[in-house]
Amino acid sequence: MEEFDYEKLGLMCGLEIHQQLDSNTKLFCRCPNKLQGTREPDFMIKRFMRPVLGEMGTYDEAMLTEYEKGMDITYEGYNDVICTYELDETPPFDCNDEARKIAMEIALLLNANIIEEMHVCRKNYLDGSVPCGFQRTMILAKDGYVELENGKKIGIDILCLEEDAARKIKTENKTNFFRLDRLGIPLVEVTTKPDISDPYECREAAERLGLLLWTSKVKKVLGSIRQDVNVSIKKGTRIEIKGVQKLDWIPILINHEVSRQLKLVEIKGELEKRAVKEDNTISKPIDLSKIMANTKSNFISKGIKSGKKLYGINIKGFKGIFGMELMEDYRFGTEVSSKVKSISGLKGIIHSDENLKNYKFSDEDIKKLHKQLNSKQDDCFILILGTQDEINKAMNVIINRVKYAFKGVPPETRRALENGNTEFLRELHGGARLYPDTDSQAIINPEKEIKEIQKNLPEYPWTIIKQYSQKYKMEERLIKELIFTGNLHLFNELLKITPDNPTLIITTLLETTTALRRDGKDVENITEKDFIDVFSLLKNGEIGKEAIEDFMIAKSETPDLSINELKKELKIEKISEDDLKKIIRDIVTKNEDMVKEKEMRAMGPLMGEVMKKVRGKIDGNIVSNELKIMLQQKLKELK
């Protein structure tokens, strides 16, 4: 990863962490706080969204961008767990008190000042994720901090308590499908101040915030925590990167964004150097459909014959600009193309900084294009193939994005990609989308209640990590993983049963579970009680540790059976040491030739033979010790 002088560049980063809370019901209705998984919906409804004016009498730019996409919206729901509130047919119920108290605990852990009187606000969304077109949110606390390992304090700007949006299931034929079971689940949004000045510092801050949240009563499942990163440099602007799924992505995404902003600033400087002016730089779009109807480029000619249009525009003085690399395998042309794709739905654009022969254009085709578009040696032209409506939208996007190249870096919300790059998602939301919710009363946070929560705050996770690491002689990363998988409580419960086996417990909860999930096993079928029952059998000597994985596999495949029932199914019965000695004696006698030849080196193969018969029925260490003794005795006899 390329390193930059972040201080010189004036790098500023901030985080927005969204974490679902584990309350019994949703935030503003009494529907269960539980996703329905892959269960088929009972009904579907269709809605149409339009932009509305915000409190300041202006439209939010991101809402207008969503509206231009022209997407239809279909909601899927369930008769038994969805009410009329989610469908925007009923005003909100009272705010969930349990969720409010969980959020207050998190605020106090973040050293934030809790707001005495909360006011519910509406935050406009036009992407369809909320049927009413807005999310209900309220500021619960302000001005806290989280401390990094080196003592630096990252400021917490605000902590909001709000409802989650519906979950997007799929997009088909310009229709977005959302499922309503996630809509309304309580969550906290933790927003830091832009105090972070290094990519790895940002990763540490995100990790510490995640660890802290997971020590409270929050949902500890995949997807329950989501993080966004805000990045800017001195000569650039603030960019919000959404959907940062893994902590290790953070440094790479920030570095690539720094590179992108530097290159966009460089493009601005290059245009100034070339004395290219924004006015009269972009030609009017020209219809090339008739002229290029017989082009050698098959997909263009087929598109025109099918009724699509081919349009082109020329951009003066832009030769080489569209081919400039902003990030790894990402050029300015990619930047424009991804924005066109997001808003108009077209797959992309063709520009003359590319090798046009890759599109099967002939030399004659290329000459025609230059002539018709009046494109000179220092210019760059762009081609778009699509319906008239798609072309009108795309041309508007291209023209506006090219004009912004004279200013530098446009403020945007971008989507994180797995390769560390980003792509355009929408314009950056502004304050124009926020206004008071007239359906909700003010909510009071009593001082007495705050003090009571303050008395019972959990320990900070980094303190727990150090304590556990020292006490159980484990790497800190394993304790972190226990917290992030939601297994720290279960680890403690299993330690009460078998206090001498911390390594076995952590291996079972982390490594074995991961391996089974990788093999396609549904480990979600294994409950905390199942683990407790298995380790109780181990403690009582009824099974060996080698049987634990067998129980986990069986439980993942047959969740309706209890551990005791599975014990019978697996035919795992406790074996006595006398029976074990007899089995070992028979196997050693049967393999006497091997013992003569290999002596103690026969231990490995013989151990495998014994374990085939006794695996899971007795502890493997006991087997190993008995086999070693008997093998030594046999060697004495043979001599």
C-alpha positions as CSV (number, residue, x, y, z in Angstrom):
1,M,0.0,0.0,0.0
2,E,1.4,3.4,-1.0
3,E,2.2,5.7,1.9
4,F,1.6,9.4,1.8
5,D,2.7,12.3,4.0
6,Y,-0.8,12.5,5.7
7,E,0.1,15.5,7.8
8,K,1.3,17.5,4.8
9,L,-1.8,16.6,2.8
10,G,-4.0,17.6,5.8
11,L,-5.8,14.2,5.9
12,M,-8.9,14.3,8.1
13,C,-11.0,11.2,8.7
14,G,-14.2,10.6,10.7
15,L,-16.3,7.5,11.4
16,E,-20.1,6.8,11.4
17,I,-20.9,3.6,13.2
18,H,-24.4,2.1,13.0
19,Q,-25.2,-0.6,15.5
20,Q,-28.5,-2.4,16.0
21,L,-29.7,-2.8,19.6
22,D,-31.0,-6.0,21.1
23,S,-34.3,-4.8,22.6
24,N,-37.4,-6.9,22.6
25,T,-39.3,-4.8,20.1
26,K,-38.7,-2.2,17.5
27,L,-38.2,1.5,18.2
28,F,-41.5,3.1,17.4
29,C,-43.9,0.0,17.3
30,R,-44.2,-3.2,19.3
31,C,-43.3,-5.6,16.5
32,P,-40.6,-8.1,17.3
33,N,-37.0,-7.0,16.9
34,K,-36.1,-10.0,14.7
35,L,-35.2,-10.6,11.1
36,Q,-37.2,-13.3,9.4
37,G,-34.3,-14.8,7.4
38,T,-35.1,-16.4,4.1
39,R,-38.8,-16.9,5.0
40,E,-41.0,-16.0,2.1
41,P,-43.1,-12.8,2.5
42,D,-46.9,-12.9,2.9
43,F,-47.6,-9.7,0.9
44,M,-46.1,-7.1,-1.4
45,I,-47.0,-3.4,-1.9
46,K,-45.7,-0.9,-4.3
47,R,-44.8,2.7,-3.6
48,F,-43.6,5.8,-5.5
49,M,-41.2,8.3,-4.0
50,R,-40.9,12.0,-4.8
51,P,-38.5,14.6,-3.3
52,V,-39.9,17.0,-0.7
53,L,-38.6,20.3,0.6
54,G,-36.6,20.2,3.8
55,E,-36.9,22.5,6.8
56,M,-34.9,25.2,5.1
57,G,-37.1,25.2,2.0
58,T,-34.6,23.5,-0.3
59,Y,-34.2,20.1,-1.9
60,D,-31.5,17.7,-0.7
61,E,-29.1,17.0,-3.7
62,A,-28.9,13.3,-2.8
63,M,-32.7,13.0,-2.9
64,L,-32.8,14.6,-6.3
65,T,-30.2,12.1,-7.6
66,E,-32.3,9.1,-6.3
67,Y,-35.4,10.6,-8.0
68,E,-33.6,10.9,-11.3
69,K,-32.8,7.1,-11.3
70,G,-36.5,6.5,-11.9
71,M,-36.6,3.3,-9.8
72,D,-39.8,1.6,-8.7
73,I,-40.1,0.3,-5.2
74,T,-41.8,-2.9,-3.9
75,Y,-42.0,-3.8,-0.2
76,E,-42.3,-7.3,1.1
77,G,-43.9,-8.0,4.5
78,Y,-45.3,-10.6,6.9
79,N,-48.8,-10.7,8.4
80,D,-47.6,-11.8,11.9
81,V,-44.6,-9.5,12.5
82,I,-45.3,-6.3,10.5
83,C,-47.8,-3.7,11.6
84,T,-49.4,-0.7,10.0
85,Y,-46.6,1.6,11.3
86,E,-44.0,0.0,9.0
87,L,-46.4,0.6,6.1
88,D,-46.8,4.3,7.1
89,E,-50.5,3.9,7.8
90,T,-50.2,4.5,11.6
91,P,-48.4,7.2,13.6
92,P,-45.5,6.1,15.7
93,F,-46.0,4.4,19.1
94,D,-44.0,5.7,22.2
95,C,-40.2,5.3,21.9
96,N,-39.0,1.9,23.1
97,D,-37.7,2.6,26.6
98,E,-35.4,-0.5,26.7
99,A,-33.6,0.7,23.5
100,R,-33.3,4.2,25.0
101,K,-31.6,2.9,28.1
102,I,-29.2,0.7,26.1
103,A,-28.3,3.8,24.0
104,M,-27.7,5.8,27.2
105,E,-25.3,3.2,28.5
106,I,-23.3,3.3,25.3
107,A,-23.3,7.2,25.5
108,L,-21.9,7.0,29.0
109,L,-19.2,4.5,28.0
110,L,-18.2,7.1,25.3
111,N,-17.9,9.8,27.9
112,A,-20.7,11.8,26.2
113,N,-23.1,14.3,27.6
114,I,-26.7,12.9,27.5
115,I,-29.3,15.3,26.2
116,E,-32.0,16.0,28.8
117,E,-34.8,16.4,26.4
118,M,-34.7,14.5,23.1
119,H,-36.7,15.6,20.0
120,V,-37.6,13.1,17.2
121,C,-36.6,14.4,13.8
122,R,-37.4,13.1,10.3
123,K,-34.4,12.4,8.0
124,N,-35.5,12.2,4.4
125,Y,-34.6,9.1,2.3
126,L,-35.7,8.7,-1.3
127,D,-33.9,5.4,-2.1
128,G,-37.0,3.4,-1.0
129,S,-35.4,2.0,2.1
130,V,-38.1,3.6,4.3
131,P,-41.8,3.5,3.0
132,C,-42.7,6.9,4.5
133,G,-39.7,8.5,2.8
134,F,-38.0,9.4,6.1
135,Q,-36.2,7.8,9.0
136,R,-37.1,8.8,12.6
137,T,-34.0,9.8,14.5
138,M,-33.1,11.7,17.7
139,I,-29.8,13.1,19.2
140,L,-29.3,11.4,22.5
141,A,-25.8,12.5,23.4
142,K,-23.0,14.8,22.4
143,D,-19.3,15.7,22.9
144,G,-17.8,12.4,24.1
145,Y,-14.6,10.6,23.2
146,V,-13.0,7.2,22.7
147,E,-9.4,6.8,23.8
148,L,-6.9,5.0,21.6
149,E,-4.1,2.7,22.9
150,N,-1.5,5.6,22.7
151,G,-3.8,7.9,24.7
152,K,-5.1,10.0,21.9
153,K,-8.8,10.9,22.3
154,I,-11.0,10.7,19.2
155,G,-13.9,13.0,19.8
156,I,-17.5,11.7,19.5
157,D,-19.6,14.5,17.9
158,I,-23.1,13.0,18.4
159,L,-24.8,9.8,19.3
160,C,-28.2,9.3,17.8
161,L,-30.9,6.8,18.6
162,E,-32.8,5.9,15.4
163,E,-34.7,3.2,13.5
164,D,-33.0,1.0,10.9
165,A,-34.2,1.0,7.3
166,A,-35.8,-1.9,5.4
167,R,-33.3,-4.4,4.0
168,K,-32.8,-4.5,0.2
169,I,-33.4,-8.0,-1.2
170,K,-32.8,-7.5,-5.0
171,T,-33.1,-5.2,-8.0
172,E,-35.0,-6.4,-11.0
173,N,-36.2,-4.5,-14.1
174,K,-35.7,-1.0,-12.5
175,T,-37.5,-2.1,-9.4
176,N,-35.9,-2.3,-5.9
177,F,-37.3,-4.9,-3.6
178,F,-37.1,-4.2,0.2
179,R,-38.2,-6.4,3.1
180,L,-39.8,-4.7,6.0
181,D,-38.6,-7.0,8.9
182,R,-35.5,-4.9,9.5
183,L,-37.4,-1.6,9.3
184,G,-37.7,0.0,12.7
185,I,-35.1,-2.1,14.5
186,P,-33.5,0.3,17.1
187,L,-29.9,1.3,16.4
188,V,-27.4,3.9,17.5
189,E,-25.4,6.0,15.1
190,V,-22.1,7.1,16.6
191,T,-20.4,9.9,14.7
192,T,-16.8,10.9,15.5
193,K,-15.3,14.3,15.0
194,P,-12.7,14.5,12.1
195,D,-9.9,14.0,14.6
196,I,-8.4,11.0,12.8
197,S,-5.3,11.8,10.8
198,D,-3.9,8.4,9.7
199,P,-5.5,5.4,8.0
200,Y,-4.3,2.9,10.6
201,E,-5.4,5.2,13.4
202,C,-8.9,5.1,11.7
203,R,-8.8,1.3,11.8
204,E,-8.0,1.3,15.5
205,A,-10.7,3.8,16.3
206,A,-13.3,1.8,14.3
207,E,-12.2,-1.4,16.1
208,R,-12.3,0.2,19.6
209,L,-15.8,1.6,18.9
210,G,-17.0,-1.8,17.7
211,L,-15.5,-3.5,20.7
212,L,-17.1,-1.0,23.0
213,L,-20.5,-1.3,21.4
214,W,-20.4,-5.1,21.6
215,T,-19.9,-5.0,25.4
216,S,-23.4,-3.5,25.6
217,K,-26.8,-5.1,24.8
218,V,-26.5,-5.0,21.1
219,K,-27.2,-7.5,18.3
220,K,-24.1,-9.6,17.9
221,V,-24.8,-11.1,14.4
222,L,-23.4,-10.5,11.0
223,G,-24.6,-7.2,9.5
224,S,-25.8,-5.8,12.8
225,I,-22.9,-3.3,12.8
226,R,-22.2,-1.1,9.8
227,Q,-19.4,1.5,9.4
228,D,-18.9,4.5,7.1
229,V,-15.7,6.5,6.7
230,N,-15.5,10.2,5.9
231,V,-12.2,11.2,4.2
232,S,-10.9,14.6,3.1
233,I,-7.5,16.2,2.3
234,K,-6.7,19.9,2.4
235,K,-7.1,20.6,-1.3
236,G,-10.0,18.1,-1.7
237,T,-13.3,17.7,0.0
238,R,-15.3,15.4,2.3
239,I,-16.2,12.1,0.8
240,E,-18.4,9.6,2.6
241,I,-17.5,5.9,2.0
242,K,-20.4,3.7,2.7
243,G,-20.5,-0.1,3.4
244,V,-17.0,-0.6,4.9
245,Q,-17.6,-4.2,5.9
246,K,-14.2,-5.2,7.3
247,L,-11.8,-3.3,9.5
248,D,-8.8,-4.3,7.3
249,W,-10.5,-2.5,4.4
250,I,-10.3,0.9,6.2
251,P,-6.5,1.8,5.6
252,I,-6.7,0.6,1.9
253,L,-9.9,2.6,1.2
254,I,-8.6,5.7,2.8
255,N,-5.3,5.5,0.9
256,H,-7.1,4.9,-2.4
257,E,-9.4,7.9,-1.7
258,V,-6.4,10.1,-0.9
259,S,-4.9,9.0,-4.3
260,R,-8.2,9.7,-6.1
261,Q,-8.5,13.2,-4.6
262,L,-4.9,14.0,-5.3
263,K,-5.3,13.0,-8.9
264,L,-8.5,15.0,-9.3
265,V,-6.7,18.0,-7.9
266,E,-3.9,17.3,-10.4
267,I,-6.5,17.2,-13.3
268,K,-7.7,20.6,-12.2
269,G,-4.1,21.9,-12.3
270,E,-3.5,20.3,-15.7
271,L,-6.6,22.0,-17.1
272,E,-5.4,25.3,-15.8
273,K,-2.0,24.7,-17.3
274,R,-3.6,23.9,-20.7
275,A,-5.6,27.1,-20.3
276,V,-8.8,25.1,-20.9
277,K,-11.9,27.0,-19.9
278,E,-15.1,25.6,-18.5
279,D,-17.2,27.8,-20.9
280,N,-17.6,26.4,-24.4
281,T,-15.5,23.3,-23.6
282,I,-18.3,20.8,-24.0
283,S,-20.1,20.6,-27.4
284,K,-23.8,20.0,-27.7
285,P,-24.7,16.3,-27.9
286,I,-24.9,15.1,-31.5
287,D,-27.1,12.2,-32.8
288,L,-24.7,9.8,-34.6
289,S,-27.2,7.0,-35.1
290,K,-27.7,7.4,-38.9
291,I,-24.0,8.1,-39.6
292,M,-22.8,5.1,-37.6
293,A,-25.7,2.7,-38.5
294,N,-23.2,0.5,-40.6
295,T,-20.3,0.7,-38.3
296,K,-17.9,-2.3,-38.0
297,S,-18.6,-2.3,-34.2
298,N,-21.2,-5.0,-33.9
299,F,-22.7,-4.1,-30.6
300,I,-23.2,-0.4,-31.8
301,S,-24.8,-1.4,-35.1
302,K,-27.0,-4.0,-33.4
303,G,-28.0,-1.5,-30.8
304,I,-29.0,1.2,-33.4
305,K,-31.0,-1.4,-35.5
306,S,-32.9,-2.4,-32.3
307,G,-34.0,1.2,-31.9
308,K,-31.4,2.6,-29.6
309,K,-29.6,5.9,-30.3
310,L,-25.9,6.7,-30.4
311,Y,-25.0,10.1,-29.2
312,G,-21.6,11.8,-28.9
313,I,-20.1,14.9,-27.3
314,N,-16.7,16.5,-27.8
315,I,-14.7,18.0,-24.9
316,K,-12.1,20.5,-25.9
317,G,-8.6,20.2,-24.5
318,F,-9.4,17.0,-22.5
319,K,-7.1,14.6,-24.4
320,G,-5.6,12.1,-21.9
321,I,-7.8,13.3,-19.0
322,F,-10.3,10.5,-19.2
323,G,-7.4,8.0,-19.4
324,M,-5.7,9.3,-16.2
325,E,-5.5,6.8,-13.4
326,L,-7.0,8.0,-10.1
327,M,-6.7,4.8,-8.2
328,E,-5.4,1.3,-9.0
329,D,-7.2,0.1,-12.2
330,Y,-9.5,3.1,-11.9
331,R,-9.4,6.1,-14.3
332,F,-11.2,9.3,-14.7
333,G,-13.2,7.7,-17.4
334,T,-14.2,5.0,-14.9
335,E,-15.3,7.8,-12.5
336,V,-17.6,9.3,-15.1
337,S,-18.8,5.9,-16.3
338,S,-19.8,4.6,-12.8
339,K,-21.8,7.8,-12.2
340,V,-23.6,7.4,-15.5
341,K,-24.4,3.8,-14.7
342,S,-25.7,4.7,-11.2
343,I,-28.1,7.4,-12.4
344,S,-29.1,6.5,-16.0
345,G,-28.8,2.7,-15.8
346,L,-26.6,2.5,-18.8
347,K,-23.7,0.1,-18.6
348,G,-21.1,2.8,-19.3
349,I,-19.5,5.1,-21.8
350,I,-16.9,4.9,-24.6
351,H,-14.3,7.7,-24.8
352,S,-11.5,8.4,-27.3
353,D,-8.7,8.1,-24.7
354,E,-9.4,4.4,-24.9
355,N,-8.2,2.2,-27.8
356,L,-11.4,2.4,-29.9
357,K,-10.4,-0.6,-31.9
358,N,-11.1,-2.7,-28.9
359,Y,-14.8,-1.9,-29.6
360,K,-14.2,-3.1,-33.3
361,F,-14.4,0.4,-34.7
362,S,-12.6,0.6,-38.1
363,D,-10.2,3.4,-39.1
364,E,-13.0,4.8,-41.3
365,D,-15.4,4.7,-38.3
366,I,-12.9,6.6,-36.1
367,K,-12.4,9.3,-38.8
368,K,-16.2,9.7,-39.2
369,L,-16.5,10.2,-35.4
370,H,-13.8,12.8,-35.3
371,K,-15.3,14.7,-38.2
372,Q,-18.9,14.6,-37.1
373,L,-18.0,15.7,-33.5
374,N,-15.4,18.3,-34.7
375,S,-12.9,16.6,-32.4
376,K,-9.4,17.9,-32.8
377,Q,-6.0,16.4,-31.7
378,D,-6.2,17.8,-28.2
379,D,-9.8,16.9,-27.6
380,C,-11.6,13.9,-26.2
381,F,-15.0,12.7,-27.3
382,I,-17.6,10.5,-25.6
383,L,-20.1,8.1,-27.1
384,I,-23.3,6.8,-25.4
385,L,-25.7,4.1,-26.7
386,G,-29.1,3.8,-25.2
387,T,-32.8,5.0,-25.3
388,Q,-33.5,8.7,-25.6
389,D,-34.4,8.9,-21.9
390,E,-31.2,7.1,-20.8
391,I,-29.1,9.3,-23.1
392,N,-30.7,12.5,-21.8
393,K,-29.9,11.5,-18.2
394,A,-26.4,10.3,-19.0
395,M,-25.5,13.4,-21.0
396,N,-26.6,15.6,-18.0
397,V,-24.4,13.5,-15.7
398,I,-21.4,13.6,-18.0
399,I,-21.6,17.4,-18.6
400,N,-22.0,18.2,-14.9
401,R,-19.1,15.8,-13.9
402,V,-16.8,17.3,-16.6
403,K,-17.6,20.8,-15.4
404,Y,-16.7,19.8,-11.8
405,A,-13.3,18.7,-13.1
406,F,-12.4,22.4,-13.2
407,K,-13.2,22.7,-9.4
408,G,-11.4,19.5,-8.3
409,V,-13.1,17.0,-6.0
410,P,-16.9,16.8,-6.0
411,P,-18.5,16.0,-2.6
412,E,-20.1,12.5,-2.9
413,T,-21.2,9.4,-1.1
414,R,-19.3,6.5,-2.5
415,R,-19.7,2.7,-2.1
416,A,-16.7,0.7,-0.8
417,L,-15.6,-2.1,-3.1
418,E,-13.6,-5.2,-2.1
419,N,-10.6,-4.2,-4.1
420,G,-10.2,-1.1,-2.0
421,N,-11.6,1.3,-4.6
422,T,-14.9,3.1,-4.4
423,E,-17.7,4.0,-6.8
424,F,-20.3,6.7,-6.9
425,L,-23.4,6.0,-4.9
426,R,-25.2,9.3,-4.6
427,E,-24.6,13.0,-3.9
428,L,-23.6,13.8,-0.4
429,H,-26.6,14.3,1.9
430,G,-27.0,17.8,3.5
431,G,-28.9,19.3,6.3
432,A,-31.8,20.1,3.9
433,R,-33.3,16.7,4.5
434,L,-33.8,17.0,8.3
435,Y,-36.9,18.5,10.0
436,P,-38.9,17.9,13.2
437,D,-41.4,15.0,13.5
438,T,-44.7,16.5,14.4
439,D,-46.2,13.1,15.3
440,S,-43.8,12.6,18.3
441,Q,-43.5,14.2,21.7
442,A,-40.3,15.2,23.4
443,I,-38.6,12.4,25.3
444,I,-37.1,13.1,28.7
445,N,-33.9,11.4,30.0
446,P,-34.1,11.9,33.8
447,E,-30.9,12.6,35.8
448,K,-31.7,9.9,38.3
449,E,-32.0,7.3,35.5
450,I,-28.6,8.4,34.0
451,K,-26.9,8.1,37.4
452,E,-28.3,4.6,37.9
453,I,-27.0,3.4,34.6
454,Q,-23.6,5.1,35.3
455,K,-23.3,2.9,38.5
456,N,-23.6,-0.4,36.5
457,L,-21.4,0.3,33.4
458,P,-19.5,-2.7,32.1
459,E,-15.7,-2.7,31.9
460,Y,-14.1,-1.3,28.9
461,P,-13.3,-4.1,26.4
462,W,-9.6,-3.2,26.0
463,T,-9.3,-3.8,29.8
464,I,-11.0,-7.2,29.5
465,I,-8.8,-8.1,26.6
466,K,-5.6,-7.4,28.5
467,Q,-6.8,-9.2,31.6
468,Y,-8.0,-12.3,29.7
469,S,-4.8,-12.4,27.6
470,Q,-2.6,-12.4,30.7
471,K,-4.8,-14.8,32.8
472,Y,-5.3,-17.4,30.1
473,K,-2.0,-16.8,28.2
474,M,-3.8,-16.2,24.9
475,E,-3.1,-13.8,22.1
476,E,-5.1,-10.6,22.4
477,R,-6.6,-11.1,18.9
478,L,-8.4,-14.2,20.1
479,I,-10.1,-12.3,22.9
480,K,-11.1,-9.6,20.4
481,E,-12.5,-12.2,18.2
482,L,-14.5,-13.6,21.1
483,I,-16.1,-10.2,21.6
484,F,-16.7,-9.6,17.9
485,T,-18.4,-13.0,17.5
486,G,-20.5,-12.4,20.5
487,N,-19.0,-15.4,22.3
488,L,-17.3,-13.8,25.3
489,H,-20.2,-14.5,27.6
490,L,-20.4,-18.2,26.4
491,F,-16.6,-18.5,26.9
492,N,-17.0,-17.5,30.5
493,E,-19.9,-19.9,31.0
494,L,-17.9,-22.8,29.6
495,L,-14.9,-21.9,31.7
496,K,-17.1,-22.4,34.8
497,I,-17.7,-26.0,33.6
498,T,-14.1,-26.9,32.5
499,P,-11.8,-24.2,34.0
500,D,-8.7,-26.2,32.9
501,N,-9.6,-26.0,29.2
502,P,-9.5,-22.3,28.1
503,T,-7.6,-23.2,24.9
504,L,-10.1,-26.0,23.9
505,I,-13.0,-23.7,24.6
506,I,-11.7,-20.8,22.5
507,T,-10.7,-23.2,19.7
508,T,-14.2,-24.7,19.6
509,L,-15.9,-21.3,19.6
510,L,-13.7,-19.7,17.0
511,E,-11.7,-22.1,14.8
512,T,-14.1,-25.2,14.8
513,T,-17.1,-23.0,14.2
514,T,-15.4,-21.1,11.4
515,A,-14.3,-24.4,9.7
516,L,-17.8,-25.9,9.9
517,R,-19.3,-22.7,8.5
518,R,-16.8,-22.9,5.6
519,D,-17.9,-26.5,5.0
520,G,-21.5,-25.3,4.6
521,K,-22.7,-26.4,8.0
522,D,-25.5,-24.3,9.6
523,V,-23.7,-23.5,12.9
524,E,-26.5,-21.0,13.8
525,N,-28.4,-24.2,14.8
526,I,-26.0,-24.7,17.7
527,T,-27.3,-22.8,20.7
528,E,-25.4,-21.7,23.9
529,K,-27.2,-24.5,25.8
530,D,-25.9,-27.1,23.3
531,F,-22.3,-25.9,24.0
532,I,-22.9,-26.0,27.7
533,D,-24.4,-29.6,27.5
534,V,-21.5,-30.8,25.4
535,F,-18.8,-29.4,27.8
536,S,-20.8,-30.8,30.7
537,L,-20.5,-34.3,29.2
538,L,-16.7,-33.6,28.7
539,K,-16.4,-32.6,32.4
540,N,-18.2,-35.8,33.6
541,G,-15.8,-37.9,31.5
542,E,-18.7,-39.2,29.3
543,I,-17.0,-38.1,26.1
544,G,-13.5,-37.1,24.9
545,K,-12.7,-33.7,23.5
546,E,-12.4,-35.3,20.1
547,A,-16.2,-35.8,20.1
548,I,-17.0,-32.1,20.4
549,E,-16.7,-31.5,16.7
550,D,-18.9,-34.5,16.0
551,F,-21.6,-33.1,18.2
552,M,-21.4,-29.7,16.5
553,I,-21.7,-31.2,13.0
554,A,-24.7,-33.4,14.1
555,K,-26.4,-30.5,15.8
556,S,-26.0,-28.2,12.8
557,E,-27.7,-30.9,10.6
558,T,-30.4,-32.0,13.1
559,P,-31.2,-29.0,15.3
560,D,-34.4,-30.6,16.7
561,L,-32.4,-33.2,18.6
562,S,-30.9,-32.5,22.1
563,I,-27.3,-33.2,22.9
564,N,-28.3,-36.3,24.9
565,E,-30.4,-37.5,22.0
566,L,-27.5,-36.9,19.6
567,K,-25.2,-38.9,22.0
568,K,-27.3,-41.9,21.4
569,E,-27.5,-41.2,17.6
570,L,-23.7,-40.9,17.4
571,K,-23.3,-44.1,19.6
572,I,-20.8,-42.3,21.8
573,E,-20.8,-44.3,25.1
574,K,-18.2,-43.8,27.8
575,I,-15.4,-46.4,27.7
576,S,-13.6,-47.6,30.8
577,E,-9.8,-47.6,31.1
578,D,-9.8,-51.4,31.4
579,D,-11.7,-51.6,28.1
580,L,-9.3,-49.1,26.6
581,K,-6.3,-51.2,27.7
582,K,-7.8,-54.3,26.1
583,I,-8.4,-52.4,22.8
584,I,-4.8,-51.1,22.8
585,R,-3.3,-54.5,23.7
586,D,-5.2,-56.2,20.8
587,I,-4.0,-53.5,18.3
588,V,-0.4,-53.6,19.5
589,T,-0.3,-57.4,19.3
590,K,-1.9,-57.4,15.9
591,N,0.8,-55.0,14.7
592,E,3.8,-56.7,16.3
593,D,5.8,-56.7,13.1
594,M,5.4,-52.9,12.8
595,V,6.5,-52.5,16.5
596,K,9.7,-54.6,15.8
597,E,10.5,-52.5,12.7
598,K,9.7,-49.0,13.9
599,E,9.8,-49.4,17.7
600,M,8.5,-46.1,19.2
601,R,8.0,-44.6,15.8
602,A,5.0,-47.0,15.5
603,M,3.3,-44.7,18.0
604,G,1.7,-42.5,15.3
605,P,0.2,-45.2,13.1
606,L,-1.0,-47.2,16.1
607,M,-2.6,-44.1,17.7
608,G,-4.6,-43.7,14.5
609,E,-5.8,-47.3,14.7
610,V,-6.9,-46.9,18.4
611,M,-8.7,-43.6,17.8
612,K,-10.8,-45.2,15.1
613,K,-12.3,-47.3,17.8
614,V,-12.4,-45.0,20.8
615,R,-12.7,-41.5,19.2
616,G,-14.9,-39.3,21.4
617,K,-15.5,-41.9,24.0
618,I,-12.5,-41.1,26.1
619,D,-9.9,-38.3,26.3
620,G,-7.2,-38.5,23.7
621,N,-4.4,-37.7,26.2
622,I,-5.4,-40.8,28.2
623,V,-5.3,-42.9,25.1
624,S,-1.9,-41.5,24.2
625,N,-0.4,-42.2,27.6
626,E,-1.8,-45.8,27.8
627,L,-0.6,-46.6,24.3
628,K,2.9,-45.3,25.1
629,I,3.1,-47.5,28.2
630,M,1.9,-50.6,26.4
631,L,4.2,-50.0,23.5
632,Q,7.2,-49.7,25.8
633,Q,6.1,-53.0,27.5
634,K,5.8,-54.7,24.2
635,L,9.3,-53.6,23.1
636,K,10.8,-55.0,26.4
637,E,9.1,-58.4,25.6
638,L,10.4,-58.4,22.1
639,K,14.0,-57.8,23.3
